[in-house]
Amino acid sequence: MTRSSRTLRVGALTRVEGEGALHVELRDGIPELVELNIYEPPRFFEAFLRGRAYTEPPDLTARICGICPVAYQVSACNAIESACGATLDADLLALRRLLYCGEWIHSHALHIYLLHAPDFLGAPDVIAVAREHREAVLRGLALKKAGNRLMELIGGRSIHPINVRLGGFYSTPTRAELAPIAEELRRALDDALATVAWVAGFDFPELTVEHELLALSAERYAIEDGVIARSDGPGFAVAEFSEHVRETQVPHSTALHATLDGRRHLTGPLARYTLNYDALSPLAREAATSAGLGRECRNPFRSIIVRAVEVVYAVEEALRIIESYQRPVRPFVDVEARPGVGHGVSEAPRGLLYHRYRIDDDGLIAEADIVPPTAQNQAAIEDDLARVVVAAGGLDNAALTAMCERAIRNYDPCISCSTHFLTLTVNRR
Amino acid sequence: MTRAVVVGIGNPHRRDDGVGPAVAARVAARRLPGVRVIDCAAEPAALLDAWAGAPLAVLVDAVSGGVPGRVRRCTLGELARSGALSTHDLDPAQTYDLARALGCAPEQVAVIAVDTADTGHGPGLSPAVAAALGEAERAVLGVLGAGILGEGILGEGEEPGDQQP
């Protein structure tokens, strides 16, 4: 019997957000080492939030990500409003959800068309895709633009919106101001349905994952808030999040790894969809069915379809909110500082995003804790990689490496988001 | 009708990286007919939109290294490519390739590059780069004048740079 060993390395992952690398070592086809190396420098957000005013985390944490700033703003608002005992008016919550729909549309369209589709079309990048599938890429860009426009309109600008504050917004649009975006969204709904049909035609490698699923759940498909649901048992209160989801350091990554009650778990589109299928709109469910999805989706390669279905939902939801929109009677409710601890969650495009703050007697942030989805998903990604290299072991090194990169891009990992914290240990002799 | 687009590329919160938007602001203040001036940060789709339908695009961008304050005209091909595509790194040359593949690229693209001294955190240009703003602006106006000569983009008898914003 001959023994063989193979080492696969990708020095810098492409078509992901942030800086990461991959290292796999195989012996006789069995993975001995699978590491997603996140080497993007840590960013220390939780440390420099300490001592800042309780009103500041929505703006400061938005800077963690240029793709999903609204997720950071909303989770931060939810946590601090909860600590201060503030309750938002229903119309302000609807406007917050509308803004968040814009982020889902733009972020998902970006990933589907510019970053993920090339994997299914045998193309190195979106430029090559555009040469063969011009209409599709134009459709993706139009869809992304509709999401960006919605963010500009409600948030003041599409990257790092400036109109969000504790308790609501600095100013709210009139009904008339929303009319043009409704027109654009009606066209976007056609584009979103066409997107589902387009990605449904791709070929998907077989892979079924058993990670426990974790997502928010609500009466409507969970976006801007919800209660915590999980696939293998009853959910738990948001305030108990850090008792169940624990972060640990691993040597090969500047991002923390998280586990759910000591086990690997998965958050993001597959978890959201599977735990909230019944909350989708009839049109989104119909699109999912026509694309071959059932009530559950546990193949990460099919996450591109789930994202496309979620775009249909987000566009429809945005239109629903705009149709019943009346300008709120006040742009924000007062949020008075109150010492204590607040927990906040929302569904970022990449999954559940948790924030916790402790506010001191002077209204300053005494502690901050942020658990982003990509940090939670790292163990699941590494497990998927191990399965993929076993299943696709017959491929040559280049093809197997490409397959591994695809397994990572299935998660739309946001590496910049996940490296906001690192505990520094200094050994002195 | 838009006959030319001037795009200031860069982040004004990274010192000299803000030279592109600073030059663009000076050109914008001239309110030249048919010339649209925009700032563009890292968002690739924004650049695609910005120059779609315009025959001429002039990009003003900071270049690290070199002689601080030196102003050069170059082509997109001469700009260093960042290599891999990611959400943050669709550089201008890649964006142009994408625009060409989609059939919405400007016919002509010129780049005015300004060498930087300091791209650290914070607003404000270094003295060398601040002193080069006038020259960079004249370079942009020169391209606009040459690119659309005879179409009166610059006023009758007007020379590039003879008007202060």
Boltz contact constraints between the chains, C-beta under 6 A:
constraints:
  - contact:
      token1: [A, 14]
      token2: [B, 84]
      max_distance: 6.0
  - contact:
      token1: [A, 14]
      token2: [B, 85]
      max_distance: 6.0
  - contact:
      token1: [A, 15]
      token2: [B, 85]
      max_distance: 6.0
  - contact:
      token1: [A, 17]
      token2: [B, 87]
      max_distance: 6.0
  - contact:
      token1: [A, 67]
      token2: [B, 87]
      max_distance: 6.0
  - contact:
      token1: [A, 125]
      token2: [B, 85]
      max_distance: 6.0
  - contact:
      token1: [A, 127]
      token2: [B, 97]
      max_distance: 6.0
  - contact:
      token1: [A, 127]
      token2: [B, 98]
      max_distance: 6.0
  - contact:
      token1: [A, 127]
      token2: [B, 101]
      max_distance: 6.0
  - contact:
      token1: [A, 130]
      token2: [B, 98]
      max_distance: 6.0
  - contact:
      token1: [A, 130]
      token2: [B, 101]
      max_distance: 6.0
  - contact:
      token1: [A, 130]
      token2: [B, 102]
      max_distance: 6.0
  - contact:
      token1: [A, 131]
      token2: [B, 101]
      max_distance: 6.0
  - contact:
      token1: [A, 134]
      token2: [B, 102]
      max_distance: 6.0
  - contact:
      token1: [A, 141]
      token2: [B, 45]
      max_distance: 6.0
  - contact:
      token1: [A, 144]
      token2: [B, 45]
      max_distance: 6.0
